[in-house]
Amino acid sequence: CLQALAEGGLFSLLLKKERPGTRACGGFLSGEGTIHSPYYPRMSSQPKTCEWIISQPASKVVILNFIDFDIRNTTSCDSDYVEVKNITQSPLLGKYCGTAVPSRCLVVELIYLFNLFKISSVCGESLTGSEGTITSPGFPDVYPHGINCTWTINIQPGYLIRLTFTSFNLPFDDSCRMDYLEIYDNSTMYCGRSIPPSLTSGGNVMMLYFVTDHSISSEGFSANYISLDASKVCGESLTGSEGTITSPGFPDVYPHGINCTWTINIQPGYLIRLTFTSFNLPFDDSCRMDYLEIYDNSTMQKLGRYCGRSIPPSLTSGGNVMMLYFVTDHSISSEGFSANYISLDYFLNLLCPLQAECA
């Protein structure tokens, strides 16, 4: 982390991290401010390349004052390092690694190379509304090569963020080294064509980083987010091959004004069959009061929205992830619902949709 006081010139700070060409961070700066590496004070888990360029009037200089410095796992500064350069005169003013804080310096270019940070295009935005939509640049058309986008969702304290993807199409490789979307709340990276599961933040801030290389471009992604009152969030993540889901307090009446999410995420190659054993919610024609909504996460297809007292049909997912959303208002409460789920072998299910009868 460093502070830059600009009193003239043009300088660049380059951060390099092992996989050259991965555009991750940086930007064009002027005046004075603070620069820090991604995830500071934590280390980035992925190779990245960032470059900060500070431009000032010719009568000024740039003073770099490093406050904290810790670039480990290197002794020769040949992989992870910070490099300070004067752009206009092209001299290397300094190359730093290790844990010793660099001395204060005057520069015209600053480059931080933590296994190489460099930027060619920046996009994204800061979102503070209670709900919104995030899409890759140009969506649904293909996004550009070599871009770096950061979206920061920062909502009212006391609320959580639920992010739900409606479309996702990036090139696939096993370790997501080409184009990827990284979500900083669970530090998970996504690529390929499988729609990521809906994610709920642990606090009121969530960050999304979208990085593309110069090889293949695709349609990108689209996602919606909403705000949830943290005191009224319920549900859980289920990974077992079978289980039971019930509304809060079942068989007693459930609370008003709650928002519950259950995510069933089982072994790949298996499907989920959900069967209801009890169902009792207030009824209205469009299920606008209290309702249970079920999604097949493999296709983001809504399998149904249910209310009233009729037991919903048994539902089978098209993949290994299913999500249930239970929402209640502040009018009438009922006993709620109970449902069991089991895992079905995908290939056996093609031959015998009712596997119990084929046993």
Secondary structure, DSSP 8 states (H G I E B T S, - for coil): -EEEEESSSEEEEEEE-SSTT-EEEEEEE-SEEEE--TTTTS--SS--EEEEEEE--TT--EEEEE----B-S-SSSSSBEEEEEETTT--EEEEE-BSS----EEES--B--BSB---S-EE--EE-SSEEEEE-TTTTS---SS-EEEEEEE--TTEEEEEEEEEEE----TT--SSEEEEETTTEEE-SSS----EE-SSSEEEEEEE--SS----EEEEEEEEEEGGGEE--EE-SSEEEEE-TTTTS---SS-EEEEEEE--TTEEEEEEEEEEE----TT--SSEEEEEETTTTEEEEEE-SSS----EE-SSSEEEEEEE--SS----EEEEEEEEEEHHHHHH-SSHHHH-
